[in-house]
Amino acid sequence: MTWANTTLSDFEAAVKSSDPTPGGGTVAAVALGQAAALTVMVADLTLASDRWAEAHGLATEAKEVAEAVLPLAAAFADADSTAFDAVVDAFKLPKSTDAEKDARRTAIRQATLGAAEVPFETAQLACTLLPHVLALAEHGNSNAASDAGVASLMATAAAKGAVFNVMINLNALPEDMGQAMRATLPSMEDEIRRIGRACMEAVRQRL
């Protein structure tokens, strides 16, 4: 299943179903794609007007980054569902003997680690986009300030939602697994909050 190629109504139907996937991690990645799309729009509206010539450089850069984010966000949406499906499958493995139990435990842990790694990549990607959204919110076409605001909200929601999914999976694992992600999360959360707040302040000043 490729979520980017489904209709919005079909995607929402899949999310609201009782199936474990697509879930929050996939929705976070989809939200990031929407944030990137809005960023491209605001960048184009800035580039289209000589009035915002001083912002053309940052708008060009923002557009390039956002256009690179779009296919990656779509890929992470699919990967998130696949990763959690692997967790579900691991829990279904036989556990009649000690050997089967050990194999099952290892499979569950590896799959759960994978289910943490995908949203971690989503969060990292959102953190790559957010500074460019902030630049547009501060200096881009003010007629699209509300659009920049929605882009920042979607990007921060994607980032925070992805972090939640990282955390819930890491918390199910021994502390020696996913150490790099565990070490990075606090500073990542601080950065998401900082840029998100700055975006909101910039947007409100320009409305």
N, C-alpha and C positions, 0 to 999 in steps of 0.2 A: 504494500500500500504506500502510495506517495501522497502525503497529505496536501502538498502544494497544488496537486492537480485535481483535488476534489472541490466540489462546490462548497460554499460557506454553509449552506443548510445541511449538507451531508457531513461535513466536519463537525458541526455542532451536534448532530444526531449521534455521531460516534462518541463524542466527548461525554454526552449525557447518559450514554448507555451504561449498563452494569459491568461492561468489560473493563479490565484494568488499564487497557491502553486504547486510545490515546488518553493521557492524563495530564497532570500539571506541568510536567517537563516539556511535553510536546506543545501545550498551549503557550508556555513561556517562549519557546523558539518561534512559534507562529507570531506572537506579539512582537518579537524582535524584528521579524521580517516586515511587519506593518510599520514599525518605527523607522526602519531603513527606507521604506517606500516613501513615507512622508518626508523624510530628510532629503531625498532626491527632489521631491516636489518643491520644497522650500528653497533648496539650492538653485533649482532652475528658475524659480520666480525672482530670485536675487540676481542671477546672471542675466536675466532678460531685460533688466532695467539699468540704464546708465546712472540713475539716481543712487544706486548702491554699488558704484564702481569700486569703491574702497574695500568692499567686502567680496569682490569677485574671486580673489585668490583663495580665501578661506571657503567660499562656496564651492569652488572647483574641487578643492581637497575633500570637502565634506561629501560631495557627490561621488567622487571616486571611491571613498571608503564605504559609503552606503551601498553603492552598486556592487561592491565586493561582498558586503555582508548578506545581501539578499539570497544568493544561492546557498551560502553556508547555513543561514538560518533555516532554510527549507530542508537542507540535508540533516541538520541536527534535530529537526522535528521528527523526521522519519527514524533517525538513529535512536532517539529517545524511546520511541515505541518499541523498536526492535530490542533495545537493551533491557527494557523491563519485561518484555515477553520472555527473554532468556532467564530472568529471575524466576518467573512463574514456572517455566519448564523445569528449572533446576529443583524446585520444591516438589515436583512430581516424580523425581527419580526414586527408584526403589530403596528401601531402608530395612530390609529383612535381616541382613547380616552386618557384622561390624565393618567389614570391608565396604559394603554398600553404603553404610552410614557415613564412613569417612569420605568416600567419593562424593556422596551427596553434599556433605558439609563443604567440601572444597569447591564443588561446582556452584553452590549457592553463594559462597563468599566471592568467588571470581566474577560471577554474574552481577552481584550487588556492587562490586567495585566498578564494573563497567557501567552500571546504571548511575553511578555517581560521576563518572568521568564525562559522560555526554553533557549533562546540564552544567558541569563545570566549564566545559568549552563554550556552552551557550552564554554563561555569565561573563566569561572572558571576552567573547565577541561583543556583547552588549557594552562592556567597559571600553572597548575600542571605539564604538560608535558614539557614546555619550559625549565626549569632549567636543566632537564636531557638531552635535546637536546644540550644545551650549554656545558654541561660536556663532551659529546661525541665530539662536535666540537673542544673543546680545547684539549682533551686527548685521544680520541678514535683513531681507525685505520685511519691514514692520507690518505690512499688510498681511503677512503670513505668520505673524507672531503666535496666533492661536494654534496654527498648524505645527509650529515648532514646539509649542507647549504640549500638544498631544503626542508628538514624536518623543519628547523627553519622558512623558508619563508612561508611554508604551515601552520604551527602552528600559526605564528603571523598574517597571513591573516585570519585564522579562528577566532582568538581571536578578532582582530580589527573588522572584519565583524560582529561577534556576538554582539560586543558592539554597533555598529551602529544600529542593530536591537533592542537592548534593549532601546537605546535612542529614536528612532522614536516612539516606543510604549509608553514609559514613558511620552514623550512630548505631547501625546494625552490624558493624564490622569490628574486629579487634583493633585496638588503637595503633598497632604497627602497620596497618593497611591504610593506604591513602594519605600518608604523612605529608606529602607535598601540598595536597589540597587542604588538609587541615591547617597547615601553617599559613597558607595564603588567604584563607577565607576572611579572617578579621580585617585585614587591610583592604581587601576587596570590598567588603561591606561598607567600610568607612568611606571609600572612594565613591561608591554608588550613591550613598546618602549625600555626600558633599556636592557632587555634580548635579544630582537631582534637585537639591534645594537651590543651587545657583541658577539652574534653568528656570525654576518657578519664579524666582525673584526677577530674572531678566524679562520673562514673558509678562509678568504683571506690570512692570515699568513701561512696557511698550504697547500695551493694549489701549 
